[in-house]
Amino acid sequence: MDVIWKGIGATVHWIANNILIINILLAFIIVFFQRRDPKSVWTWLLVLIFLPGIGFVLYLVLGQNMHKSKMFKTKAIEDKISGVILNQEETIEKHEFTELDGELEEYTDLVLYNLHSANCLYLNDNAVTVLTDGQEKMDALIEDIRNAKSFIHIQYYIIRADEVFARLEEALAEKVKQGVEVRILYDSMGCSIGNHMREKDWKRLREEGILTAEFFPAFLKKFQLRLNYRNHRKIVVIDNEVAYVGGFNIGREYLGKDEKFGYWRDTHLRIQGSSVLDLQNRFVLDWNYAAKENLFASPKYFARTDTAPKGNVAMQIVSSGPDSKYQNIRNNYLKLINKAKNNIYIQSPYFIPDDVILDAICLAAMSGVDVRVMIPCKPDHPFVYWATYSYIEDLLEAGAKCYTYDNGFIHTKAIMVDGLVSSVGSANMDFRSFGLNFEVNAVIYDSATTRKLEEEFIKDLQKSSRVTQYLYSKRSLWIRFKEQISRLLSPLM
């Protein structure tokens, strides 16, 4: 062990003595060997110049570029669904696609984009329940788990080792005793935050018969150098009959039990219908990568005992991440914003849009569209919060209405347009969700569900404060300084 520590010490000493040369080499690599957004390139160069030692560490943690990785390509499932996708594409291109009618017909191009870019099937036989309260969501989830007969697949970014997970674990352990398969996929970094799960907790679960897999494990189980490329998805699939997707993680704060945050306002969807299989596909792709197991080999994981329509809600399950050719969820946000005629309602805890998204929102506001953006009134990540707050000025100048949610912490990631189409899921409106994290959203082509989401937004307005140009201009010099520094670093966040 002494030899190892001496080796580490010698390495650190060598890096310290050669930091200038290392910075020059890193700058050369960033400029000539990595295809990055020019803004990101200049930000990294400034960090390396002005923070030579710290900048090197930040690059190791945040700067690794793995966008071209093909980690999740699974030929078997692509072959399985490609025929259906091709048929839908041909039907749309021949103007025979009649699923979307009336005011929704103009969103046919969005359906086609999702088919082309991300193999997202358009399925219109779903039933959707909107869940906005953590306790309500957990109660519904536990009830569905108790009714499970074959398998339960769970994926969360954050799982806390607290009383909330203890309740979930009890229900899962009971189902294992009944012969139900249970799998839990968790993100290595997300589950190391705060009151995190320890190895003894995962060992206990495995001893109970619960299968677990870790996404992007930390180096030597302790040193987490990959803050980027985290699996931020929240998915539960039970027997291919019911699924959950949205913003809630597993922990006491998500039930409003943390005094620091107070009430936790989030949005989750409980889905029944054919789109459950799309979420199952997404889970299995992630599980196969993390667990080195091929669940596609077993047909039972893609069979449904009840194929009757559960409702008439149409949707597409859209995923994106560093492995995606396109920034699919980001591009969906952009298409929705550009198509708006009457109103755009946006809720996001982290609002750090790229220039194109920001310009689209401002253009909509200046064109007479009722644009309303809601962000938290308190930070859970200070740099991200102040970067978010810095964009308020651009929105206000364009005529958008901005609000801070005062009744606790708002974690909802949702956009609703014209009472017709909406998108809800795990993706924030920021650089990280657009390209650095693995995310999943449900794009909903249904006026009833979208109006329900808008009604919840209107209720939230009553618990929020409007940020006017006058109030924003009165912020202190210290706040302005934090905004500017945070915004400068926003391409790295």
N, C-alpha and C positions, 0 to 999 in steps of 0.2 A: 504493500500500500504506500509506503514511504517513497518507493521508486516512482509510482504513478504521480504522486503529488509533486515530486521534484520535477518530473517531466512537464506537468501542467505549468508549474512556476517558470520553468525555462522557456516554455512556449509563450507565456504571457510577457515575459521580459523581452523576448525577441520581437514580438509584435509592437510593444511600446517603443522600442528603439528604431523600428522600421515603419512607423505609422505613416509617414509622409509618402514613402514609396508605395505602400499598400493602398493609400488613398488615390494616388495617381493611377495605379493599375485598375482599381475599382471604377474610377471615372472613365477610363479607356473602355472597359468592358461595358459599362452602362451606355455609353454613347455609340459604340460601334458593333456590339455583339448582342444587344437586346432590343427587341422592337417594343418600345414603350411610348406612351403618350408624351409629346414634347414637354408638357407641363410637369409631368412626373420626372422626366430626365433633369430638367433645370432644378427642380426641388431637391433631388438627390445630390446634384452637384453642389448646391448651396450648403446642404447639410454637411457634406464631406469637407468643404472648404472652411466653414466657420466652426464646425464641431469635429475636428479631425479624429479624436479618440472615440467620442460618443457616437459620431456618425458611422464609424466602422461597425460598432456594436449594433446600432440601429439597422444597418444594412443586413447584418447576419440574421436579425430577427424579422425584419419587415421587407427586405429588398429582394428576396429570392424570387425569380421569375420562372414559374412552372406552367405558364398559360397553355403551352402547346402539348402538355402531357395528355396521353390517351389512356388514363388510368381506368376509365369506366366503360370502355368499348366492349360490349358483349354481343358477338355476332349472332348468337342463337336468338336472343330476344328481338334484335333488329330484323332478322329474317321473318320472325313470327308476325310482326306487326306491319312490316313494310307494304304488304299487299293491300291491307286495309287503308293505309295512308295514301297509297297511290290511287286507289279507287276514289277516295274523298277528293284528292287533288284534281283528278281528271273531271270529276263531276262539277267542281267549282269552276274550273277553267272553261267548261262547256256551258256555263251559266245555267246548270241544272240543279244547283245546290239550293234547295227550298227550305232548309231547316230554319234559317234566319229570315223572318219576314217583318213587314212593317218598318218601324224605326230601327230595328236591329239589323236590317238587311245591309246597311252601310258598313257593318263590322265584318262582313264576309272576308275582306282583305286581311283582317287581323287573324281570323281563323286560318286562312291560307298561309300567312306568314309563319304561324306556329307549327303548322303541318310541315312546311318546307324546312324551317330552321332547326326544329327540335323534336320532330316526330310526335307532336302532341295531338292525340286523337280528339275530335269533337264528339262529345257524347251528351245526349239530351234526355236521359231517363233518370236523372238524379233527384234525390231529396236532400235539402240542405237545412241544417239548423245553425243559426248564428249564436255563438256563445261569447259573451263579453265579460263574464265574471269568473274569477279563478275557481271559487268554490263550486259554482254551477258546472264548470267544465270538468272538474275533478270528479264530482258526483256522477255525472253522465258517463265518464270514462270507466269508473269503477263498476258501474252497473253493467256496461257492455262487456267488461272483462269477466264478470261473474256469469254472463250468458255464453261465453266462448265455449266452443266444442272441439275445435281442431288446433288452431294456432293463434298466438298473439305476437305481433311484431311491433316493437317500440323503438323509436329513434328520437333522441333529444340532444340538443347542444349542451344544456346544463342540467345536471341532476344533483341535487343537494342531499347529503346524508342527514336528513332531519325527519320530523314527524310526518311530513307530507309523503315523502318517499316510503316511510315505514308502513303507512297505510296501503300504498300501492304494492309494496313488496308482499305484504300479508295476502292480498288478493291474488297476486301472481303465484305465490307459493302454493296456495290452495288449489289453483287450477292445474299446476304441475302434478299434484297428487292425483288429480282426476284424469291424467293422461294427456293434457293439453300442452303442446309445445310452446315455449316462451323464449323469445329472443330480445335482447336489449342491445342496441347499437348506440354508443356514446362517443362524443368528441373528447379527445384526450385533454385539450386545453380547457374547454368549457367546463369539464367536470373536475378541474383542479383549482377552480376559483372559489374563494370563500370557504363555506362549510362543505368542502368537497368530499366526494367519495374516495375512500382509500382502498388500497389493494385488498385489505382484509374484508372490506365490504363486498367487493366483486367476488372474492373467494367464497364468501358466505352464500352469495347468490348462486354461484356455480354448484356448491354443495347441495343447495336446495333443488338443483335440477334446471335452473334458469341459464340459458346460453347467453354469453356476453361477447361483444367484440368492440375493440377500441379503434377509433379512427385517428390516423396519424399519431402513433404513440410518441411520447417524449423520448429524447435521446437518453439512453441508460435509465429510463423510467423516471428521471428527475429533471433533466435540463431541457426545457421546452424552448427550442430555438425557432419554431415555426409558428409565429403568431398569425401569419397569413395562411390561406388555404384551409380554413377550418370548416367543418361540416356544421352549418348553422340551421339545418333542417329540423323540423319537428313533425314527425309522422307517427301515427299509430294505425295499424291495420289488424282487424280481428276477423278471422274466417273469411276474408274477402267479402264480407257482408256490410261492414261498417268501417269507416276510416276517419281519422282526425288530422287536420293540418292547420297551422296558424302560428301565433306568436308566443303562446304560453310554454314555459319550460316546467321542470319539476322542482319545486322548492317553496318554502314558506312565504317568501316575498311575493310570489305569484298568486297567493291567496290573500294578500293584503295584511300579512302578519309581521312585516318588518317595519319598525317605527321609522326607520330612515326614509323609506319610500311612501309609507302610508298605503292608501288604497291603490291596487294595481289594476289599471285599465288596459285590457288587451282584447284581442279578437281571435277566436278560433272557430273553425267550421267542423261540424259533424256531418259526414257525407254518407249517404247510402245510394247504391246504383253502380253503373258500369265504371264510373271514374274511380271507384275504390281500387279496381285492378291497376289503374295507372299509378296510384300511390303505392300499391304493392310492388309494381315493377321498379319504382324509384327506390323503395327500401331495399329490394333484393339486389339491385345493382350496387348500392353502397355496402350492403352486408357482404356480398361476395368479395368485394375488394378488401374489406377490413378483416374478414374472418377466413379468407382464402378457402371459401366453400362455394359450390355451385348449386344454388337452390333451383336454378332453371331446369336442372336435370329431373326434378320431381314435379309432375303435372299437378299434384294436389295443391301446390302453392298458388296455382293460377286457375283453379276451378271454383265455380260458384254453384251452390245448391239451389238458390232461388234467383232465377234470371229475369223474373217479371219486373217491369218498370217500377221504380220506387217513387217517381215524381216526374216532373217535366222541366227540371232545371238543367240548362245546357252549360257545359264548362269544358275547359281544357286545363290539364295539369301541366304547368310549365316549370321546367327546371333549368338552372344555369349554374355555372361555376368555372373554375380555371380550365376545366377539361372541355368546355363548350367552345365551338367555333365562333358563335355569336353571343353577345350579351343579351340573352333572350328575355329575361324579366325586365331589364332596363329598357329594351326596345319595345316591350309591351306597354310600359309606362309612357314612353314617348308617343306611341301610336294613339293611346287613349287620350293623352293631353291634346294632341293635334286634332283629334276628331270632335272634341267638345264644342257644343254650340251654346249650352245654357249654363252649366255649372261643373266645376271640378272641386271635389273635396278630398284633401290629402291629410292623412295622419301618419306620422313617422317620428319615432324617438330620436333618430339621427337623420337630419336633413342636410346632406352635403352633396348636392347634385353636380354633375359635370356641366360644362358650359352649354351643351346642346339642350339638355333637359331644362336647365334654368332659363334659357332663352325661350323655349317653347312655353313654359309656364307664364313668363312675363308677357309674351306675345298674346297668349290667350286672354290674360287679364286686360291688356291694353285694347283688345278687340271686343271688350264688353262681356266676356264670360265671367260669371261669378266664381272667382277662384278663392278658396279658403284653405289655409294651411294651418295645421295644429301640431305643436311640438310640446315637449314637457316644460314645466316651470322650474325644474331642478335637474341637476346633472347626475348621471350614474357613472359617466366617463367625462371628466372635466374638459379635456382638450376637444373631444367630439362635440360636447354641448356648446362650447363657445364658438366652434367652427359653424355649428348649426345656426346659432344666434346671429352670426355675421351675415347670413344670407337673407335675414329679415329685411335689411335695407333695400336690397334689389327688388324684393317682392312688393314692398310698400310703395316704392317709386313707380312701379308698373301698375299699381291700383289693386293689387291682391289684398285680401284681408288675412291677417295673421293673428294667431291666438296661442296663449300658453295655457296648458291644462293645469288647473290649480288643485284639483281634488285628489292629490297623490301623484302617481307617476303613470304617464301614458306610454305604452309599449306597442300599441297597435301599428301594424304595417298594412295600410289599406289606401286605395284610391277608388273613388266612385265618380262616374261621369254621366251627367244628364239623366240620372235615375234609370239608366238602361244597362250599363256594363260596369263591372267592378273587378278588382283584383285584391285578394287577401292571401297572406302567407307569412313567410319568414323573412322576406327581403325588405330591408330598409331602403330609403331613397338616398343612397350614398355610394361612394366609390367602392367600399369594401363589399357591399352586397352585389354591386353591379358586376364585379370581375374577380374579386379575391376570395370570396367565400362560396361554398356550395349551398344553394338556396332552392326553395320550391314555393310556388304560388299557385293558387287556383284562380283562373280567369273565368268570370261568371257572366254569361250572356242571358241574364234574366232580370226583368224589371222589378219583380216582387222582392227578390233577395237583395238587389241593389238598393231599392227603396228602404228596406229594413236596415241596411247598413247606414244609409243616409239619415234615417230617423235616430239611430244611435249617435251619429255625429252631431245632429241638432241638440240632442240631450246633453252631449258633452260641452257644447257651446255655453250652456247655462252654468257650467262649472269651470269656465275658463275666463281668462282676461284677454281683452283685445289689445294688441300692441299697435298703437297709432304712431304716425310719423313724429308727432310731438313728443310722446313718451320715449320713443326710441332715441330721439336726438338728445334727451336728457341723461343718457347713461354716462357713467363716470369715465374718466380717463383710464382708470385701471381696467374696466370692462372693455373699453375700446382696444387697449393694448392686448388683452387676452384674446379678443376676437381676431385681431390682425395676425398674431403669432399662430393661432390655431388654424386660421384660414390658409396661411402660407404653407402649413404642413398638411393641409387637408388631402392632397393627392396621395399621401402616404398612409392615411387613416383607414 
